[in-house]
Amino acid sequence: MTITEEVPEVLAMDLGGTQLRTAIFSESAQLERWSVPTPKGAAAVVDEMVRHIERAQKLTFGHLQAVGISALGPVDPVTGAIRDAPNIGVYDPFPLRRMLQDRVSLPIEVINDANAATISEWQLGAGRGTRDFCYVTISTGIGCGIIAGGHLITGHHGAAGEFGRIIVRAPGEIASRTLEDYASGTAIAAHATELLGTTASPRLTHAAATQPITARLVAELAAEGDPACINLMREAGTRVGVAIGNLVRVLDPEVIAIGGGVARAGDTLWAPLMKALADSLARDGYPIPRVVHAELSDDAGLHGAAIAARKASATAGARNPAL
C-alpha cells in the first residue's frame, strides 16, 4: 500500500536510547517508516522530532491528524513531560509535549515506552481479549506495563510499572541493588565482561577479540553450550522469574507477555525464568498465569504510539467538533 492509496491518520515516533524511529500509520496499515540515531539533549531531540513531523506532513500532503510518541523514562500522564532520560543526556524534567506543541499545530500525546508496548500488545498482540494483562520487557533495561480491569495503570506520577527498579539482593550481599542490575541486557553484558581473561569462558574471551560483549552474544554462546554463559543466562532468568512471581502476587494478571531483545534469547533464559516463577508461586499456592512471548517485537512501541496519537486526535476532535 502506498501513501496515496489511503489517507494517513497519525504519525508515531519511538524515542529510544539509540534510535528515534518514526512511522506513518493509516487506520489499517503502517505506510512508511524511517529512523535516525537519537540526538543527545532535550533541545536536539525536539529539533529532530520537528523535522520528522515536517517530513511526514509533506509525505502525506498535510493529512496528519495527530502525533504519538513512545518515550523512554517515566512520563507524566497529564503533562507529557519525561522525568529524566540519562540515556539521551537528559537529567532534568523534560517537557517534551509542551516544547513540541509550541512548534507544531497538531495534537500530541507522549507515553512511556513500556506503556506504549503494553497497550499495543493488549489491543493487537498477546493480550487480546484480556482485562488483566502485564507486559514485561527485558532489554537494555527492564520495564513493565499494567492493564487492570481493562485500564492502563500509570500511577499518580506516571511511574507505575518501573519493574526493573525494584530492589533485590543476592544471598550474602549487604548492599541492595535493582533487578536491572542483575538481569537486564546491560547487566548481562557487564557480568560477562568481568569474565574476560579468566579461565571461566575462553570462548567468550576469544569472541571479545572481534566483537563487543553484548547480552545477545552471551545468549548465543550459552545456546552453544558455554558453561559460563549458561550460568549468566540462568541467573538472569531466575531473578526475573522470582520478580514476576511477586508481580503476580500483587496484580493477579490473566496473561503476562514478555518481550524485548533479551527475552528472545531462547530456552537459556526462558527455562530458568519459568521454573523460578512456578517454584515461587507454588510455595504459596498461587495460580500461575499464562506466560507468553510478546507478538509485536520491536514494533510494539510504534504501534502503541499510534494508538496514543489516535486518542489525542479523538480528544481534540471532541473539544472542537469542526476538526
N, C-alpha and C positions, 0 to 999 in steps of 0.2 A: 504494500500500500504506500502511495506517495502522499505528500502533504496536500497536494491539490485535489486528491480524491475524497477527502473528508475534512471538514473544518476542524482544526485543532482546538483543544479545550484548555489545557493547562501546561505550564512549564514546571518541571520537577528538578530540583538540584539536591545532590547528596554531598555535603561538606564533610570530607574525611580528613584524616591526618596527613595523607599523602596525595590524594586526588580530590578535585572538585569535579564531580560527574553531573552531567546535565542531559535531560531528555524531554522531548516534546510529546505529549500524550493527547490523543483524541479520546472520546468516550470509550472506544472499543480497542484501541491499539496504541503501541508505542511507535511514533512516527520517525523520529530522528534523535540521535544521541551523539555526544562528544564529551571529552574530558581534558583537563589540564592539570598540571601539578598544583597542589594547594599553595596559595601565597601565604606568606607569614605576616601576621599583624592584622588588626581589625580593619584599618583603612584599605589595605591592599586586598583583603578578601571582599570587601564591599565593592571596590572598583572593578574587580574581576567579575563579580556577580552581575553588576550592571551591564558589563559588556556582553555577558551571556544572555541577559534578558533582551538587550537591544538586538542581538543577533537573532534570537528567536522571534522577535516581533517582525523583523524583515522576512524571515523564512515563512512566517505564517500570514504575511500581509496584514499585520495588525489585529489578528483574530484572537490573540490570547485573552483568556478570561481571568486568570489568577496565577500566582507563583507559590509553590510549596517548597520548603527547604527542610531536609533532614540534616540535622547538625549534631556534631559530636559535643559532648559535655552536657551537664544539666541545663535545661531550657525552662525559663519561667513560662508557664502555660498561658498567662494573661498578657504579658508584655512582649513575649517572643525574644527576650534577652538571654544570651548564654552567660552562665555564671562565671565560668572560666574555661579556657581551652588551651592548656600549655603546649599541646602538640602542634598548634599553629601559632605559637608565640603570643597568646592572649592570656594574661594573668589577672585581669580585672573584669568586672561585668561588661559584657559586650552587647550593646543594644542593637542587635543585628536588624530586627524588623523595622525599628524606627529609622535607622540610618538608610535602609533601602527605601522605606516609604517616603523619605524626604526627596528621593531622586526618581522614583518610579511611580507612575499613576495606575497601579494595579493592586488589587487585594493580595496581601502577602501573609502566609502562615509559616511559622517556624516551629519545628517539632524535634524533640530529641531523637537521635538516630535509632536507638533501641526501640523507642515507642513507635517510630515510623515503620520499622521492620515488623513489629508486633501487630500493628493494625493491618498491614498488608498480608501477613501470614494468616491472620484471623479471618479476614474477608475473602482472600483469594487463594490461600495456600493450606497449610497443615491444620489450621484451626477452624476451618469452615464448619459451620453448624453447631459450634460450641458457644456456651455463655461464660464459661470459666476456663481461661486459657493463659498459659505463660509461654513467652518466647525467651530463650536463653541464648545469648551469642557468646561464643568463645573465639576470640580473635586476638588482635593486638592487646586488647583489654577484655574484660568480661562484663556483660551487661544483661539486663532483664527488662522485659515489658510485661505488664499485667493487665489482663482483661478479667474483670469480676462482675458477674451479673449482667454481662453484655456492655460494660462500660470500661473505657481505658482509665486506669488509675495513674494519675500523675503526681499526686501529693500536693500539699499546700505550697511548696516552693518549687514544684516541678522536678523534684529529686527522687521520687519513688522509683524503685527498681534498680538502684545503684548496687546491684548484686555483687559485683566484683570488689566493692569496697567494704564488704562485711569483714569483721575482724575474726581471724582464725589463728591458731597457734599449734605448731608442731609439738609432738611429745618431747619433753626435755628442754624446750625453748622457754626462755624467760620473757623475751620481748614478743609482743603480738604483732602480727602482720596481716595484710589483707589477702583475700582469696586470689586476687590478681597477682600478688607477689609470689604465689606458689604455682598457679595453674594457667595463667594467660600465655599467649604466644610469646610475648616479650619475656616472661619468666622462664619458659621452657628453653628459649634460646640462651638466656643468661646462665641458666644452670648447666646447659651443655657446654658453654664456653669455659666454664670452670674445670671441665674435664680435659680440655686440650693439653696435650703434652704429658698426660698421665698414662698409666697402663690400663685404665678403665675402658677406653674405647679407641684403639689405634685406628679404626675405620673412620671415626669422627675426626680425628686429628688429620688423617690423610685427606678427607673431603674438604676440610677447612683450608687447605693449601690452595684450592682453586675456586672456592665459593664461600659466600657469607654463611655463618651459622644462623639458621632460622628454625622455627618450630616445624616447618614443612620438611626440612632436611632431617631433623631428628625423627619425625614420623616415618619418613621413607627408610631410614636406617633401621628403625625399630621393626618395620614390616619385613625387612630383610633378615631379621634375627639378631641384630646387635644387642647384646645384653644390657649395656649401659643405657642405650636409648630406649629400650623396652622399659627399664625401670623409671626413666624420666616420664614417659607417657603414662605408665601405670600410676605414678604418684599424682600427676595432674588429674587423670581421670577419677581416681579415688577421692581426691579432695573436692572436685566438682560434684561427684555423686553424693557425698555426705552433705554438701551445701544445698543441693537440690532437695534432699530429704527434709531439710529444715524449711525450705520454701514450701514444700507440700504440707508440712505441719501448720504453717501459718495461713496458706491460701486455699488448700484443698482443690487444686485445679482438676478439670476433667482430662485435659491434654497438655503436655509440655512439648514444645518443638525446640530442637537445639540446632543452631546454625552457626555460621562463622567459619573462617578458614581452618582453624584448629579442629573444629568439630568434624571436618571432612577427613580427618587422619585415619579413619577406619577402626578396626577392632582393637588396635593397640591402645586407643583412648576409650572407645565405646564400651568394650567389655568390662574393664575395671570400673568405669562410671556406673554402668547398670548394676553391677554386683554390689558396689558400695551403696547405691540408692536402695536396692532391695534389702540388703542387710540392715541398713539404718532404719527403714520403716517397719521391717518385720519384728524388730525388737520391741516396738510399741504397738504392734497390731494395726498400723495404718495401711489403708489400701494403696496400692501402687497405681498412679495414674498412667494413662497411655503416654509413652515417651517415644517421640518420632523425630526423624530428621526434618529440618525445615525444607520447604519445597521451592522457595523463590531465590535461594542462593544469594549472590551479591547484588541482585536487583531489588531485594526486599525494601531497602531504604528508598530507592527511587519510586517504587510503587506506593510506598507509604506517603512520600512527599506529594505525589499526585493526588492521593486521596485527601490529604490535608488541604491542598490547593482547591479541590472541588468544594470542600467545606467552606473555605474562605470565600469562594465565588458565590455560593448559595447564600451565605450570611450577608454579603454585600448586596446581593440582589433583593434580599428580604428588606434591607434598610432602604433600598432605592428601587422600587418596582420598575422604573424605567430602564434598568440595566438588563 
